[in-house]
Each structure stands twice: as C-alpha cells, then as structure tokens.
Amino acid sequence: MRTFNKTAVTTLCIILFAGGEKYASGQDPEIMFGKAVSLEKAISKTREKDKPLLWVNVNTSPETWHIKKEILICSGQPIGVMRSELQYENFILHIEWKHIEAGGNSGVFVWSNARPPENARLPDGVEVQMLELDWVNLNKRDGVTPPIAYVHGELFGVGGVVTLPDNPRGTRSKSVENRCKGKGEWNTYDVVCVDGVVKLSVNGKFVNGVAKATQKKGYICLESEGGEIHFRNIVIEELPSGVTSPEQTAPEIK
C-alpha cells in the first residue's frame, strides 16, 4: 500500500476543506472554517496572511456539520461538540450565528478540555450561551416561564470550571440588557477572553461577563444541542499570553 507523508495529507485536507467537504479520521482536522488573525496584523495592518481555523469532531457525527456558501451549518444532532485544533489562552472571538428553529439551543465553550465525560455529551469550560428567544416559552416548568435573560448570552462555568459572575443568577451571569434576535436572524457575539475573565458583547454592546475562571487556557468548542444553527464569520485574534499555571490549563489532546 502506498504511504503519504504528513505534509501531503495536510495539504490534501486543506484542498478538500476549501471546497466545503469534510471527512472523519479520528482526531485529524475535519473542517476548515473561519480564520485566525494575529494581533500585529490587526494593529499595524501588515500583509501577514490569516491562518485558517481547523476544527476536529469530538463526539458528533459526519452529518452534523457541513459548509454551504461560506456558512457552517450544524444540524443539532447528535448532541456534542466540535473543537478547535489548537488551544487558546488570551484571545478575542468574533462569531455570528442564527437559529433556524424556535427554541433552538447551542453555544460556544471557551477554555475547554474538549473531553466530555462518559456519562455526558458536553465538555468542561466556560459556556457562552446561544438560545433562541422562544426557548423560555417552550421550556416552562410547573407553569413558570424562565427569565428571558437566560437566552441572551448567559455565561457560566461547566464541568467543574468555576467562575465569578458579573451579574449573578445563581452561579451564572446574565446579560444586563436583552439584545439577541430570534430565529432566522443573525446575531453577533464578540467574546473577549483574558486571564480568566470573559466579557461578552451581543450585537454591538458589552452586556455580560465573568471573572476568575479556574481554567483559563484550552480549546474552543462549537456546540450541537438539538436544533439546527448556522455560523459565519468566525475570527480568532490571539492576544499576548498571561500567567497561566498547568493547573489552570486544559490537558492537551495529542
């Protein structure tokens, strides 16, 4: 059987991804979508080329994610995540998203270990919530409607990661202003992650934040959680590193 070196395989993958194709082969990158921009380029407008973002399927299926006309489409099934190829510590994440179904559920995990436990489908990290506006109406408990702030970009630690909420709703932090749009409309999140602090801008205004995250370096995960959601214009701008100990860093996946 003919063998290929790693460089040749990587080059072939990039060619396939550029055309919106995907493949599944264990922990190899399976989708190229979005870009990483250096701080130097953002500040001084150098001609440095942007780097494509490679994403790895963790526990979803080959049919969960696909690219169509510069839009990353997530079917929502099965529940699980796709992770960034690389870990990130201090960075700015720009991501645009829209739900297709009423009450759709999704989100982004930052500083994640990207390793869901055996009895769960989702990993640890700090979750940046993405819920469709009708979620509160479709998830009443004992006739009580959850607070609308729940769907407008709540931030909270999961899987043992602890954070200090700016605007507490229990251990979670709720947005101080409701700015998300409903199904079929694009929302823009700008997520600033620095030294255990996360600040979230929803559609052009900072409205939420958490601090003192016990894990502050790890993978970025996109969440599939039951309903179709679309993503576009994903950009990661890496910032200078801080003082992060091994205990505050997610284990690297080899």
N, C-alpha and C positions, 0 to 999 in steps of 0.2 A: 504493500500500500504506500502511495506517495505521501510524504510528510511535508508540512509547511512550517516555516519559522513564525515566531510570534508577530514580527513586524508585518509579514504578509497577511496573516489572519486579521490583524487590527485594521490594516488598510482596506481589506475586503469588507469588513464590518462597516466601516465608515461610508463606503460607497453604497452599501445596502441601506444604511440608515438615512442617508441623504435623500433617498427616494421614498422614504416613508415606510420601508419594510422593517420587519422585525424578525428575530429568531430567538430561540431559547437554548442555552447550553450551559446549564449550571449557574455559576457565578460570573460568567462573562457579561460584559455590557450588552444590552439587548436593544436599547433605543437611544438614538441621539436626538436631543431636543433641547432648545434653549442655548444659552451661551454664558461663559464666564468672562468678566471684564476686569482687567487689573485696575488698581487704584491709580497707578501712574498714568494710565491712558485716560481715565476719567478726569483727572486733574489737568494734565498737560496736553491732552489731545494728541498723543503720539500716534504713530502709524502701526503700533503693535497690533497684531491680529487677535481677534477674540477667539477664545477656546470653546469648542463645542462641549456641551454637557452630556455625559453618558450616564444612562440610568440602568439599574440592574433590577430585574424582577426578584422579589423576595419570596412571596407566598401567594401570588395571584396566578392567573393562567395566561397562556399566549394570546388568548382572545380578549383579555381585559383592557389592553392598551393598544391604540394604533394612531397613526398620524394621518390627517387628511387636510390638505390645503393649509399648512402651517398651524394647524390646531391639533393638540394632543387630546384624544378622546378616551375617556375612561368609562367602561360600561357599568362599573359599580359592582360587578360580580366576578369572582367571589370576593368577600371582604378580605382585605390585606393591604400590602404596600409595595411600592417600587422605590428603591433607594438611589441616591446619588452614588456615582462610582467612588468619589473622594469624600473624605471628612472635611468639615469646615469648623472654624473656631469663631473668629470675628468676621462678620460679613453683612451685606445688605442684600436681601432677596426681594426682587420685584416679580410678581406673579399676577396674572389676570385669569379670572375664572368665571364660569356661569353654569348654573344648574339647568338641566333640561326638564326635570320632573319636580312637581310640587313636593315640598318636604324633603328634598334631596339632602344627603349627608356626606360630607367629605372633610378634608383638612390637610394641613401640612405639619409634619413633625420636624422640628429642628433639634440639633444636638442629640440625635437618636443613636441607639446601638444597632438599629435595624435588624434585631433578632427577636421576633415575637416568641413568647414562652409557649410551651407545648399546649397549655390549656387556654390560649388566647390567639387572636388573629392580628393584634396590633402591637407594635414595639413600644419601648420607653421613649422619653424625650420631653420636649415642651410642645404641646399641640397648639396650633393656630387654627381655630375652628372655622369651618366653611359650611354653614347650614342655610338651606333655602328658607325664605321667610315663613312659609306655611308649616314648617316643621312644628312650631309651637301649637298650631291648631290641630295637627294630626297626631299629636302625642300628649293629649290630655290625660291626667291621672286623677281618678276619682272626681272627674268633672272640673278639675283645676287646670287652667292653661298656664304652661310655663312662661316665665317672663320673656318678653321679646328681646331683651338684651342678650339672652342666651345665644341667639343666632347671629349676632352682629360682631363676630370676631372675638369670641372669648379666648382667653389664654390660660393654660393650666399645665402643670406637670403631670405626667402619667408614668406608670410602670416603676414607681419608686423614686422618680425625679421630683424634687420638691422645689417650689418657687414661692416668692413673696409677692402677692398680688397688689397692684396699684389701687385697684377698685374692687375690693373683695366681694365675692358672692360665695361664701364659704372659702374653700381653698382656691377657687377660680377667680380670675379677674375679668370683669365685664367692661364693655366699652361704655364710655360716658356719654356717647351720642350714637344714635342708631343711623347708620349710613349705608348699609348693604341694600342691594337691589334684588328683586325677585327673579324667578325662573325666566330664562331666555334673555336676560340682560347681563352684560359683562360687569364684573366687579374688579377693582384693582387693589391689591394689597402690597404695601411696601413694609417689609419686616426687617428691622434693624436689630442685629444680634451682636452684642459686645460685652465680653467679660461677665457672662451670666445674667445680663439684662436684655430683655426683649421689648422693643417698642413697635407697636403696630399702627400703621396709617391705613385707613379704609377709605377708598375713593377720594384720596387727596387731603386727608386730615388725620393727624395722630389722635387716637381716641382710647388707646389701651396700652398696658404694659405690665410686665412682671420683672422681678429682680432676684438676685441671689440664687440663681438656679444651681442645684447641686451637681449638675452635669452641664458643661459648657463647651464641649467640643465633641462632634460626632457627625453622623450622616444626616442629610435632608431626605425625608420620605414623603412621597405623594400617596394619599390615601384613597383606596377604593372601599366604599362603605354602603353599597346597596343601590345607589341611584346613578344614572349617567351624569357625568360632569365633564366640561370641556376646559382646557387650559391653553393659554397662549402667552407669548412674550415673557418667557421665564429668563430672568437675568440674575446672575450672582456676581456681586462685586466684593472681592475679598479685601479685608481691612488688615492692618498690622496686628500681629499676634499679641496676646496679653500674657499674664502669668497664670497658666493653667497646669495643675498638677496631674499626674497619671490617674489619681482617684477621681478627678473631675472630667476625665476623657473616656468616651466610649471605647471599648476594645475594637481594634481594627480587624476587619474581615479580610483574611488572606485569600 
